[in-house]
Amino acid sequence: MRSASAALLLLLLLAASSSADGSKSGSGNNKAHNYEEALRKSLLYFEAQRSGRLPHGQRVPWRHHSGLTDGLEQGVDLVGGYYDAGDHVKFGLPMAFTVTMLSWSLLEYGDDVAAAGELAHALEAIKWGADYFVKAHTRPDELWAEVGDGDTDHYCWQRPEDMTTSRQAYKVDRDHPGSDVAGETAAALAAASMVFRESNPHYAHLLLHHAQQLFEFADKYRGKYDSSIAEVKSYYASVSGYKDELLWAALWLHRATGRADYLDYAVDNAHDFGGTGWAITEFSWDVKYAGVQILAARLLLRGEHTAAQRETLERYQAKAEHYVCACLGRNAPGDEDANNNVERSPGGMLYIRQWNNMQYVTNAAFLLSAYSDYLSDAGVDTVTCAGGATADAGEAAALAREQVDYVLGDNPRGVSYLVGYGAKYPARVHHRAASIVPYKHSKQFIGCTQGFDHWFGRRSSNPNVLVGAIVGGPDRRDRFRDDRENYMQTEACTYNTAPMVGMFAKFNRMAREEREQRVATAKSPVTSTAADV
């Protein structure tokens, strides 16, 4: 019997080894992934998206200073921050979500980022955005929420260094409220304050001070920011409204401060704001409910609540697990108008919608991973799905890794959707700066329409590789067309890559542990004797 058990153990270890190498049906790439390389390259991307005066340590050589007069017409300093995607508008809502997710990545997986030698770069990425938000928050009840105009910007194809488009700045204040953008910015600064608490306590205190003021402003003067700033509606309209951001900000402020009143806010408003009512199947810069629900469930699992708050937190957890089960495809079917589960492509990709679907994939991977870790820390093994079915918590973690590996090339096309990683990745990313000769190589001015005439329509690869960018990705049938004009699939966004910083760091550590386990197993071979047979 002992030899049979030993043989079974050996087979299981071999199977685990094969799984760790990324082998699975339908995969276009069966090699083990270099998550450390992916992490390193993902952080480079944020340097490519920088606006403002670039520092001496800038590692992306084809970028130069830009947007140096932002805010000048309005009498404020709005230099800095990030361009959201392939254009040159600074949109506050998605930029703040990017900083929140970068910070959450470090709060959960900061030790893994440090072990890979990338902590300093990750902190720089967060600080570049946080510094901008501190400048943009010019009064307790005033936040500059956008610089540039999407309409005029999209008429031009220029390098950011050559910009001739409008740099009009737009704000929200007590007369023109924007609870969603102010709430998300509060969440970003609260999360970032925890990241810097040990290394830079003074800076952390500054960020937290602004976060608390912004939350008070967002809550006291309620309204959607796209009702106050009409120019944003065609680009980053707040479809979900502002109530999810208010709950989101309150929970991040509670985590940052430990103050009971912030948790009371999330509990007292749970029903009216939809936190315990909405059963959501997506998580994004606009729709925060799944993230809210998982943060609330974390408090329940850790016992960080009063007896009176327990029932509400249990309702939050039920909705958090609806999201997890939706990704796993385990919820019971809903009525004819409701889809309780997330669609999957033939290659296994989670699919929400056509335009930039990869943002939902990367954010889902993060939530699935974080929640499975919360369950593991609490000693909980199962997730309860709508309809009474259950799922193993380990399945959520496994799905997170499958989605990350899909991004890195384990897909039917064998394409890495992380630009610059692997042998095959998008070469014609819809990105103005990447698609035009670098400013440092040719300072000759490129005009608004000249960029379209001479660069946009070229069939050749971009002259600059946008390393670390995660593009919009394939459709529901895993089809992808690498064409600069195909912006739904080839444009990359900062919030696509932000959650993957944590994912790459975590799976780099797991891959290292798996390699060490295989080496230890190889050094301790299973032996048997005639008596065992």
N, C-alpha and C positions, 0 to 999 in steps of 0.2 A: 504493500500500500504506500510505503514511503516513496518508492521510485515513481509510482503513478502520480503522486502529489507533486513531486519535484518536476516531473515532465510537464505537468499542467502549468506549474508556476513558470517554467521556462517559456512555454508557448504564449502565456499571457504577457510576459515581458517582451517577447518578440513582436507580438501584436501591438503592444503599446509603443514599441520602437517604430514600427511601420507607420502607426498613426501619427506619431510625433514628427515624422518626416514629411507629413502633408499629403499622403496618398489617400485619394478618395475618388469615388466614381464620378466621371464627368469632368475631372480636373484637367486643366491644360498644362499643369506644371506640378510634377511630383517631387521636386527638390525641397529640402528643408529651407525655410526662409531665414534670411539674416535680418532679424528684427532690430538689431543694434544699428545696422546701416540704415534701415527704414526710419528709425528714430532720429538719427543724425540728420538725414536728408529732410525729414518733415520740419525740423526746426529752422533749416535754411530757408524754407519757403517764406516764413514770416519776415525775414530780412528783405526778400524780394518785394514784399508788399508795403514796405515802409514808405510813409510820406514824411516830408520835412527835410531837415539837415541831417544827413547820414553821418554816423560816428566813424572814427578812424578805424575801428575794428570791424567795419562792415565786410562781410564775407562774400557777398554777391557782387562781383566786380562790374557787371553790366548795368547796375543802377547808380544813379547820382542824385544830388539834392533836387527836391521838387516841392511845389506848394508852399514856397517860403513867404508868400504874402497872405496866406489863408487867415481870414478874420480881420485883415487890415481895414477893409471898408467899414466894418462894424465896430472898429475900435477895440477889438479883443485879439489875443494871441491864440490862434487855433492851428498853429504849425505843429505837425506831427501826426501821430495816429497811423491807421492802416487804410489802404485802399481795399475794398471788400473782395474784389474779383479781378476781372480783366480790364476794368475801366478805372476812372480816377475820381470818382465821387467817394467821399467819406460818409458813409451811412452809420449813424450812431447805434441803431438797434442791433444789427448783425455784428458790428464791431464789439459791442459790449458782450454779446453772447459768446463771441470768440474768446474774449478774455475770461469769462466765467468758466468755459470748458477747459481752457488751458490751466486755469487755477485748480479746478476740480481734478484734473489729471495729476497735478502735483500733490494735491492733498491726499489722494488715494495711492498714488504710485510714485511719489517723490523719491523714495529710497531707491526704487528701481531706475529712475532717471539718473540719479546721482551715481549709481553703480556703473552705469553705461558711460559716465564721464560727460553728461550733457546737462547737468543741473544749471550751470552758469548761463548757458544759451537759453534754456527754458525760462529762467528768471528774467533774462533780458527781453524775451518775447512778451511776457506778461507786463513788465514794467513799461515797455514802449507804448502799450495801449493804455495802461493805468495812468501814466503821466499825462497823456492827452486828455483823459476824462477829468482829471483834476483841473486842468486849464479850461476845459469846456464848461465846467460847473462854476460859473462866474459869480453867482449869488445863491443863497440858500434855495430860492425858488426860481432859478433860471439855469437852463441847460441847453447848450448849443448842440443840436441833434443831427445836423447835416451840413457838409461843406461841398459845394458844387451842385450842379443841376443835371440830373440824369438825361433829360431830353437833349440839351445842347452837347453834353459829353458824348452821347451815343452818335451824334452826327459827325464826330471827328474820330480819326484813327491816328493818334499821336503818342509819342513817348511822354511820360509824365514830366520829364525835364523840359519839354517844348510846349506845355499846355497853353492854349489860347482860349479855352472855354471858360464859362462863368465860374467864379469861385464865390458866388453868393453863399452866405451862411444863414442857416435857419435855426431858430430856437423855440423851445417851449418854456412857458412861464405861467404865472397864476391866471393870466387872462387867456392864454392859449395853451391849455394843459396837454401833457403827454405822459400819462401814468405808466404806459408800457415801456417807453424808452427810458424814462427816469427810474422805473422799477428795475429794469434789466441792468442799468448802469449801477444802481445800488447793489444789486446782487454781485456784479462783477467786482466792484471795489471791496465788498465785504469778503468775498472769497479770496481775492488777491491779498487782502490784509493778513489773512491767516498764513499765506505762503511766505510772507516777509516777516512774520512775527519774530522769528529767532535771529535771522540774519540782519534785519534792518528795522528794529522796533519803532524808531521815530517815523519812518516812512509808513509802516503798518498802521500806526496810530492816525496818521494823516488820511490814509485811504479809508479807514473805518469812520472817521469823522465825516468825510464827504458822503460815504454810503448811508449813514444815518440821516443826514440832512436830505439827501435825495429821496430816501424812502418816505420821510415825513412830507416832503413836497408832493411826491407821487400820490400819496394817500389823501392828503388834504385837498388837493386840486385835481379831481379825477376827470379823465377824458382820454380819448385815443389820440395819439400823436399825429396820425394821418388825417385827422379832422382839423388839426392846427397847422400842419405843413402839407399842403395839397401836393407839392412837388414830389413827395415820397410815395404817393399812392400807386403809381405804375410800377414801382420797383420793390418796395418793402412795406406793403400795406399790412396793418395789424389786423389780420382776419380774426384771430382768436380774441381780440379785445385786450384789455389791460388787467383783468382780474387774475389771470394766471401769473403775470409778472409780479403783482402785489403779493400773492402767496409765496412765490419763488423768492422774492427779496426778503420777506419776513423770515423764511426758514434759513436763508443764508446768514442773515443778521443774527438769528438765534444761535446758529453754529459758531459764528465769529465772536459773539459776546457772552453767550450763556444766559442772557436776560430772559426771564420768564414771559415778559409782555410780548415779545416777538412770537413765541410759540402760542401764546394765548390768541394772538391775532390770527394765526394760521388755523387754529382750532375753531375759534368763534366764527370765522368767515368761511369755513370749509364748505358748507352747504350753499350759501348764497353766492359764493364766487366760483362754484363748480368743481372745487377740489376733490370732493367726495362724490360728485355726481357724474362727471364726464368719464366715460370709459374710452380711452384714447388708444389709437394704434400707431401714432407717430410722435416724434419728438424733434423739435427744430428751433431755429431762431425765433419763430413766431409762436409755436404751440408748446408751452412749457409744462402742461399738466402732468405728463408722465414723469418728468423730472421732479416736480413738486411731490408727487405721490411716492416716489422712491425715497426722496429725502425724508418725508414724514414717516415712511415705513422703517427707515433706519433708526429713527428715534424710538419707535415701538420695540424693535428688535434689541436695542441697547438698553431698554428700560429707562430712558431719559424722559420721563413724563410723570404726571400726577395720575392718581386713580380716576379723577374726573375726565382727564383727557384721553384715557385709554380707548374708549369706544369710538371716538372720532378718528383716532390714529389707526384703529383696526379697519375703519371704512376706507381710509386713505390706502392702507396696505392692500385691501381687496382690489382697488382700482390699479395699484401698482402691479399686482400679479396678473390682472387682466392684460396689461400691456406686455408683460413677459410671456404670458401664454399665447397672446396674439402673434408674437414673433415666432413662437414654437409651433403655431398652428394647432393649439390644443383647446381653444375655447369652443364651446358648443355653438352651432350656427345660430345667428340672430334672426330677426324677422327679415322680410324681403328687402327692406330699405337699409339694413345694417349689416356690415361685414365685421364680424368679431375677430377675424384673423388676417394677418398680413399675407399678401400674395407672395409667392416665391417664383423666381425665374427657373427655367429648366436646369440651369447650372447652380441653383441654390441661393441666389441673391435675394434678399428682402426687397420687395418692390412696392413703392408707395405711389409715385407719379413720374411722369415722363421727364420733366424739367429738373435737372440736377438731382436725380434720385440718390446719388451717392451720399449726400448729406444725411439722409435718413438711415442709410446703412451704417455709416461711421458712428452716428449718435446712438443708434440702437446697440451696436457692439459695446459701446461704453456703458450704457445703462444696464445691459444684460450682465456684463462683467462685474460692475460695481454691486449690483443687487445680489448676485451669486456670492460675492465676497461678504456682504453683510449677513446673508443667511449662514454662511460657513462660520463666521465669527460668533454667531448666536447659537450655533449647534443645531440649526434647522435644516432638514434634508429635502423638504418638498415644497412645491408651489401649488396653490389651489386655483384651478381655472374655472371660468364661467361654465356652468352646467354640471359642476361637481367632479370633473376629471382632475387628476393631479399630474404634475411633472416633477422629475428629479431636478433638484437645484443644479446639479452638475451638468444637466442638459443645457441650461441657460449659458453656463460658462463655455461649453463646447460650441454652442451656436455663435457666441461672440468671436471665438477664435476662427471659426469657419468663415465668418463675414470678413474678418481682417485678412485672412489668407486669400479670399476671393479678390479683395482689392489688390493684393500683391501679386496676383497672377494665377491663382488656382481657380480658373474659370474656363469655360469652353473655348474661348479665343486665345487663352494663354497670354493675355495682355495684363501688364501691371498698370493699374489706374493711378498709382503713385508715380508721378513723373520723375524720371531719372533713376528709377529702381528697376533692376532686372534687365533682361536682354531686349524686351519689347514693351514699349510704353508710348503714349500719345506724343507725336512730334509736332503737331500743328495746334497747339493749345490756343484757345481764343483769349488772347492776352496782348494788349497793345505793346507794352514794354518788351515782352519776350519776342515779339514777332518783327521787331524793327532793329536795325543795326544799333549796337550800344552807343550811348551818348559819348562815352569816353573814347571810343574809336572814331567817331565822326560827330563833331559838334555842329555840323551844318544843320540849320533849322529845317525841320520837317513840318510842313503846314497841315492844317486840319484835313483837307481832302487829299493832299499829297500822300498821306499815309495809306489811304484807301487805294489810290491809284498805283502806288509803287510797292506796297508791302502786304496789304490785307489779302489780295487775291492770288498771291504766289502759291504755287502748288508744292514748293519745297518746304522742308522742315524749318521751324523757327530758328533764327540765328542764335538765340539764347535759350538754353534749357531751363525751364521753370522748376528746378529741382525741389521736390517735396510737396508739390501741389497735388491735390487729389481732384481730378476732373469730375464733371457731372456723371459720367459713366454710361453704361449700356441701358438698353430698353428692357422691357419685360421678357423678351426672348433672347437676352444676352447679346443682342446685336449692337455694334458700335461703329460709328463712321468717324474716322480721324480727319476732320475737316475744320479749318478755322471758322468757316461760316456756320458750322453746326454747333452754335453756342449752347444749346440745351445739353449737349453731351461733352463738349470739349472745353467749356469754361470752368475754371476752378474757383473755389471760394475759401476764405480763411476758416470758416466754420465747418468745412468738410474735414480739414486737417487737424483742427484743434483737439478733438476728442481722441484722435489716433496717437497723439503724443503719449498719453497714458497707456493706450493699448500696446503700442510697440514696446514701451518700457516693460510692461508686465510680461508680455509674451517672450521678450528677450530673456528675462529672468527664468521663466518657466522652461524655455528651450535649453538654457544652461543647466538647469537642474535635471532635465531629462537626459542630457548628454552625460552628466556626471553619474546618473543612475545606470546608464548603459555601460559606462566604464567600470563602475563598481561591480556590476553583474558579470561582466567579462572577466574580471579578476577573481571572481568567486564562482568557478564553474560548478554545476550540479554534478555530483558523482554518485554512483550506485555500486553496490556489491552484489554478488551472486545471491546473498541471503535476502536482498531486497526484491529480487525478481520473483 
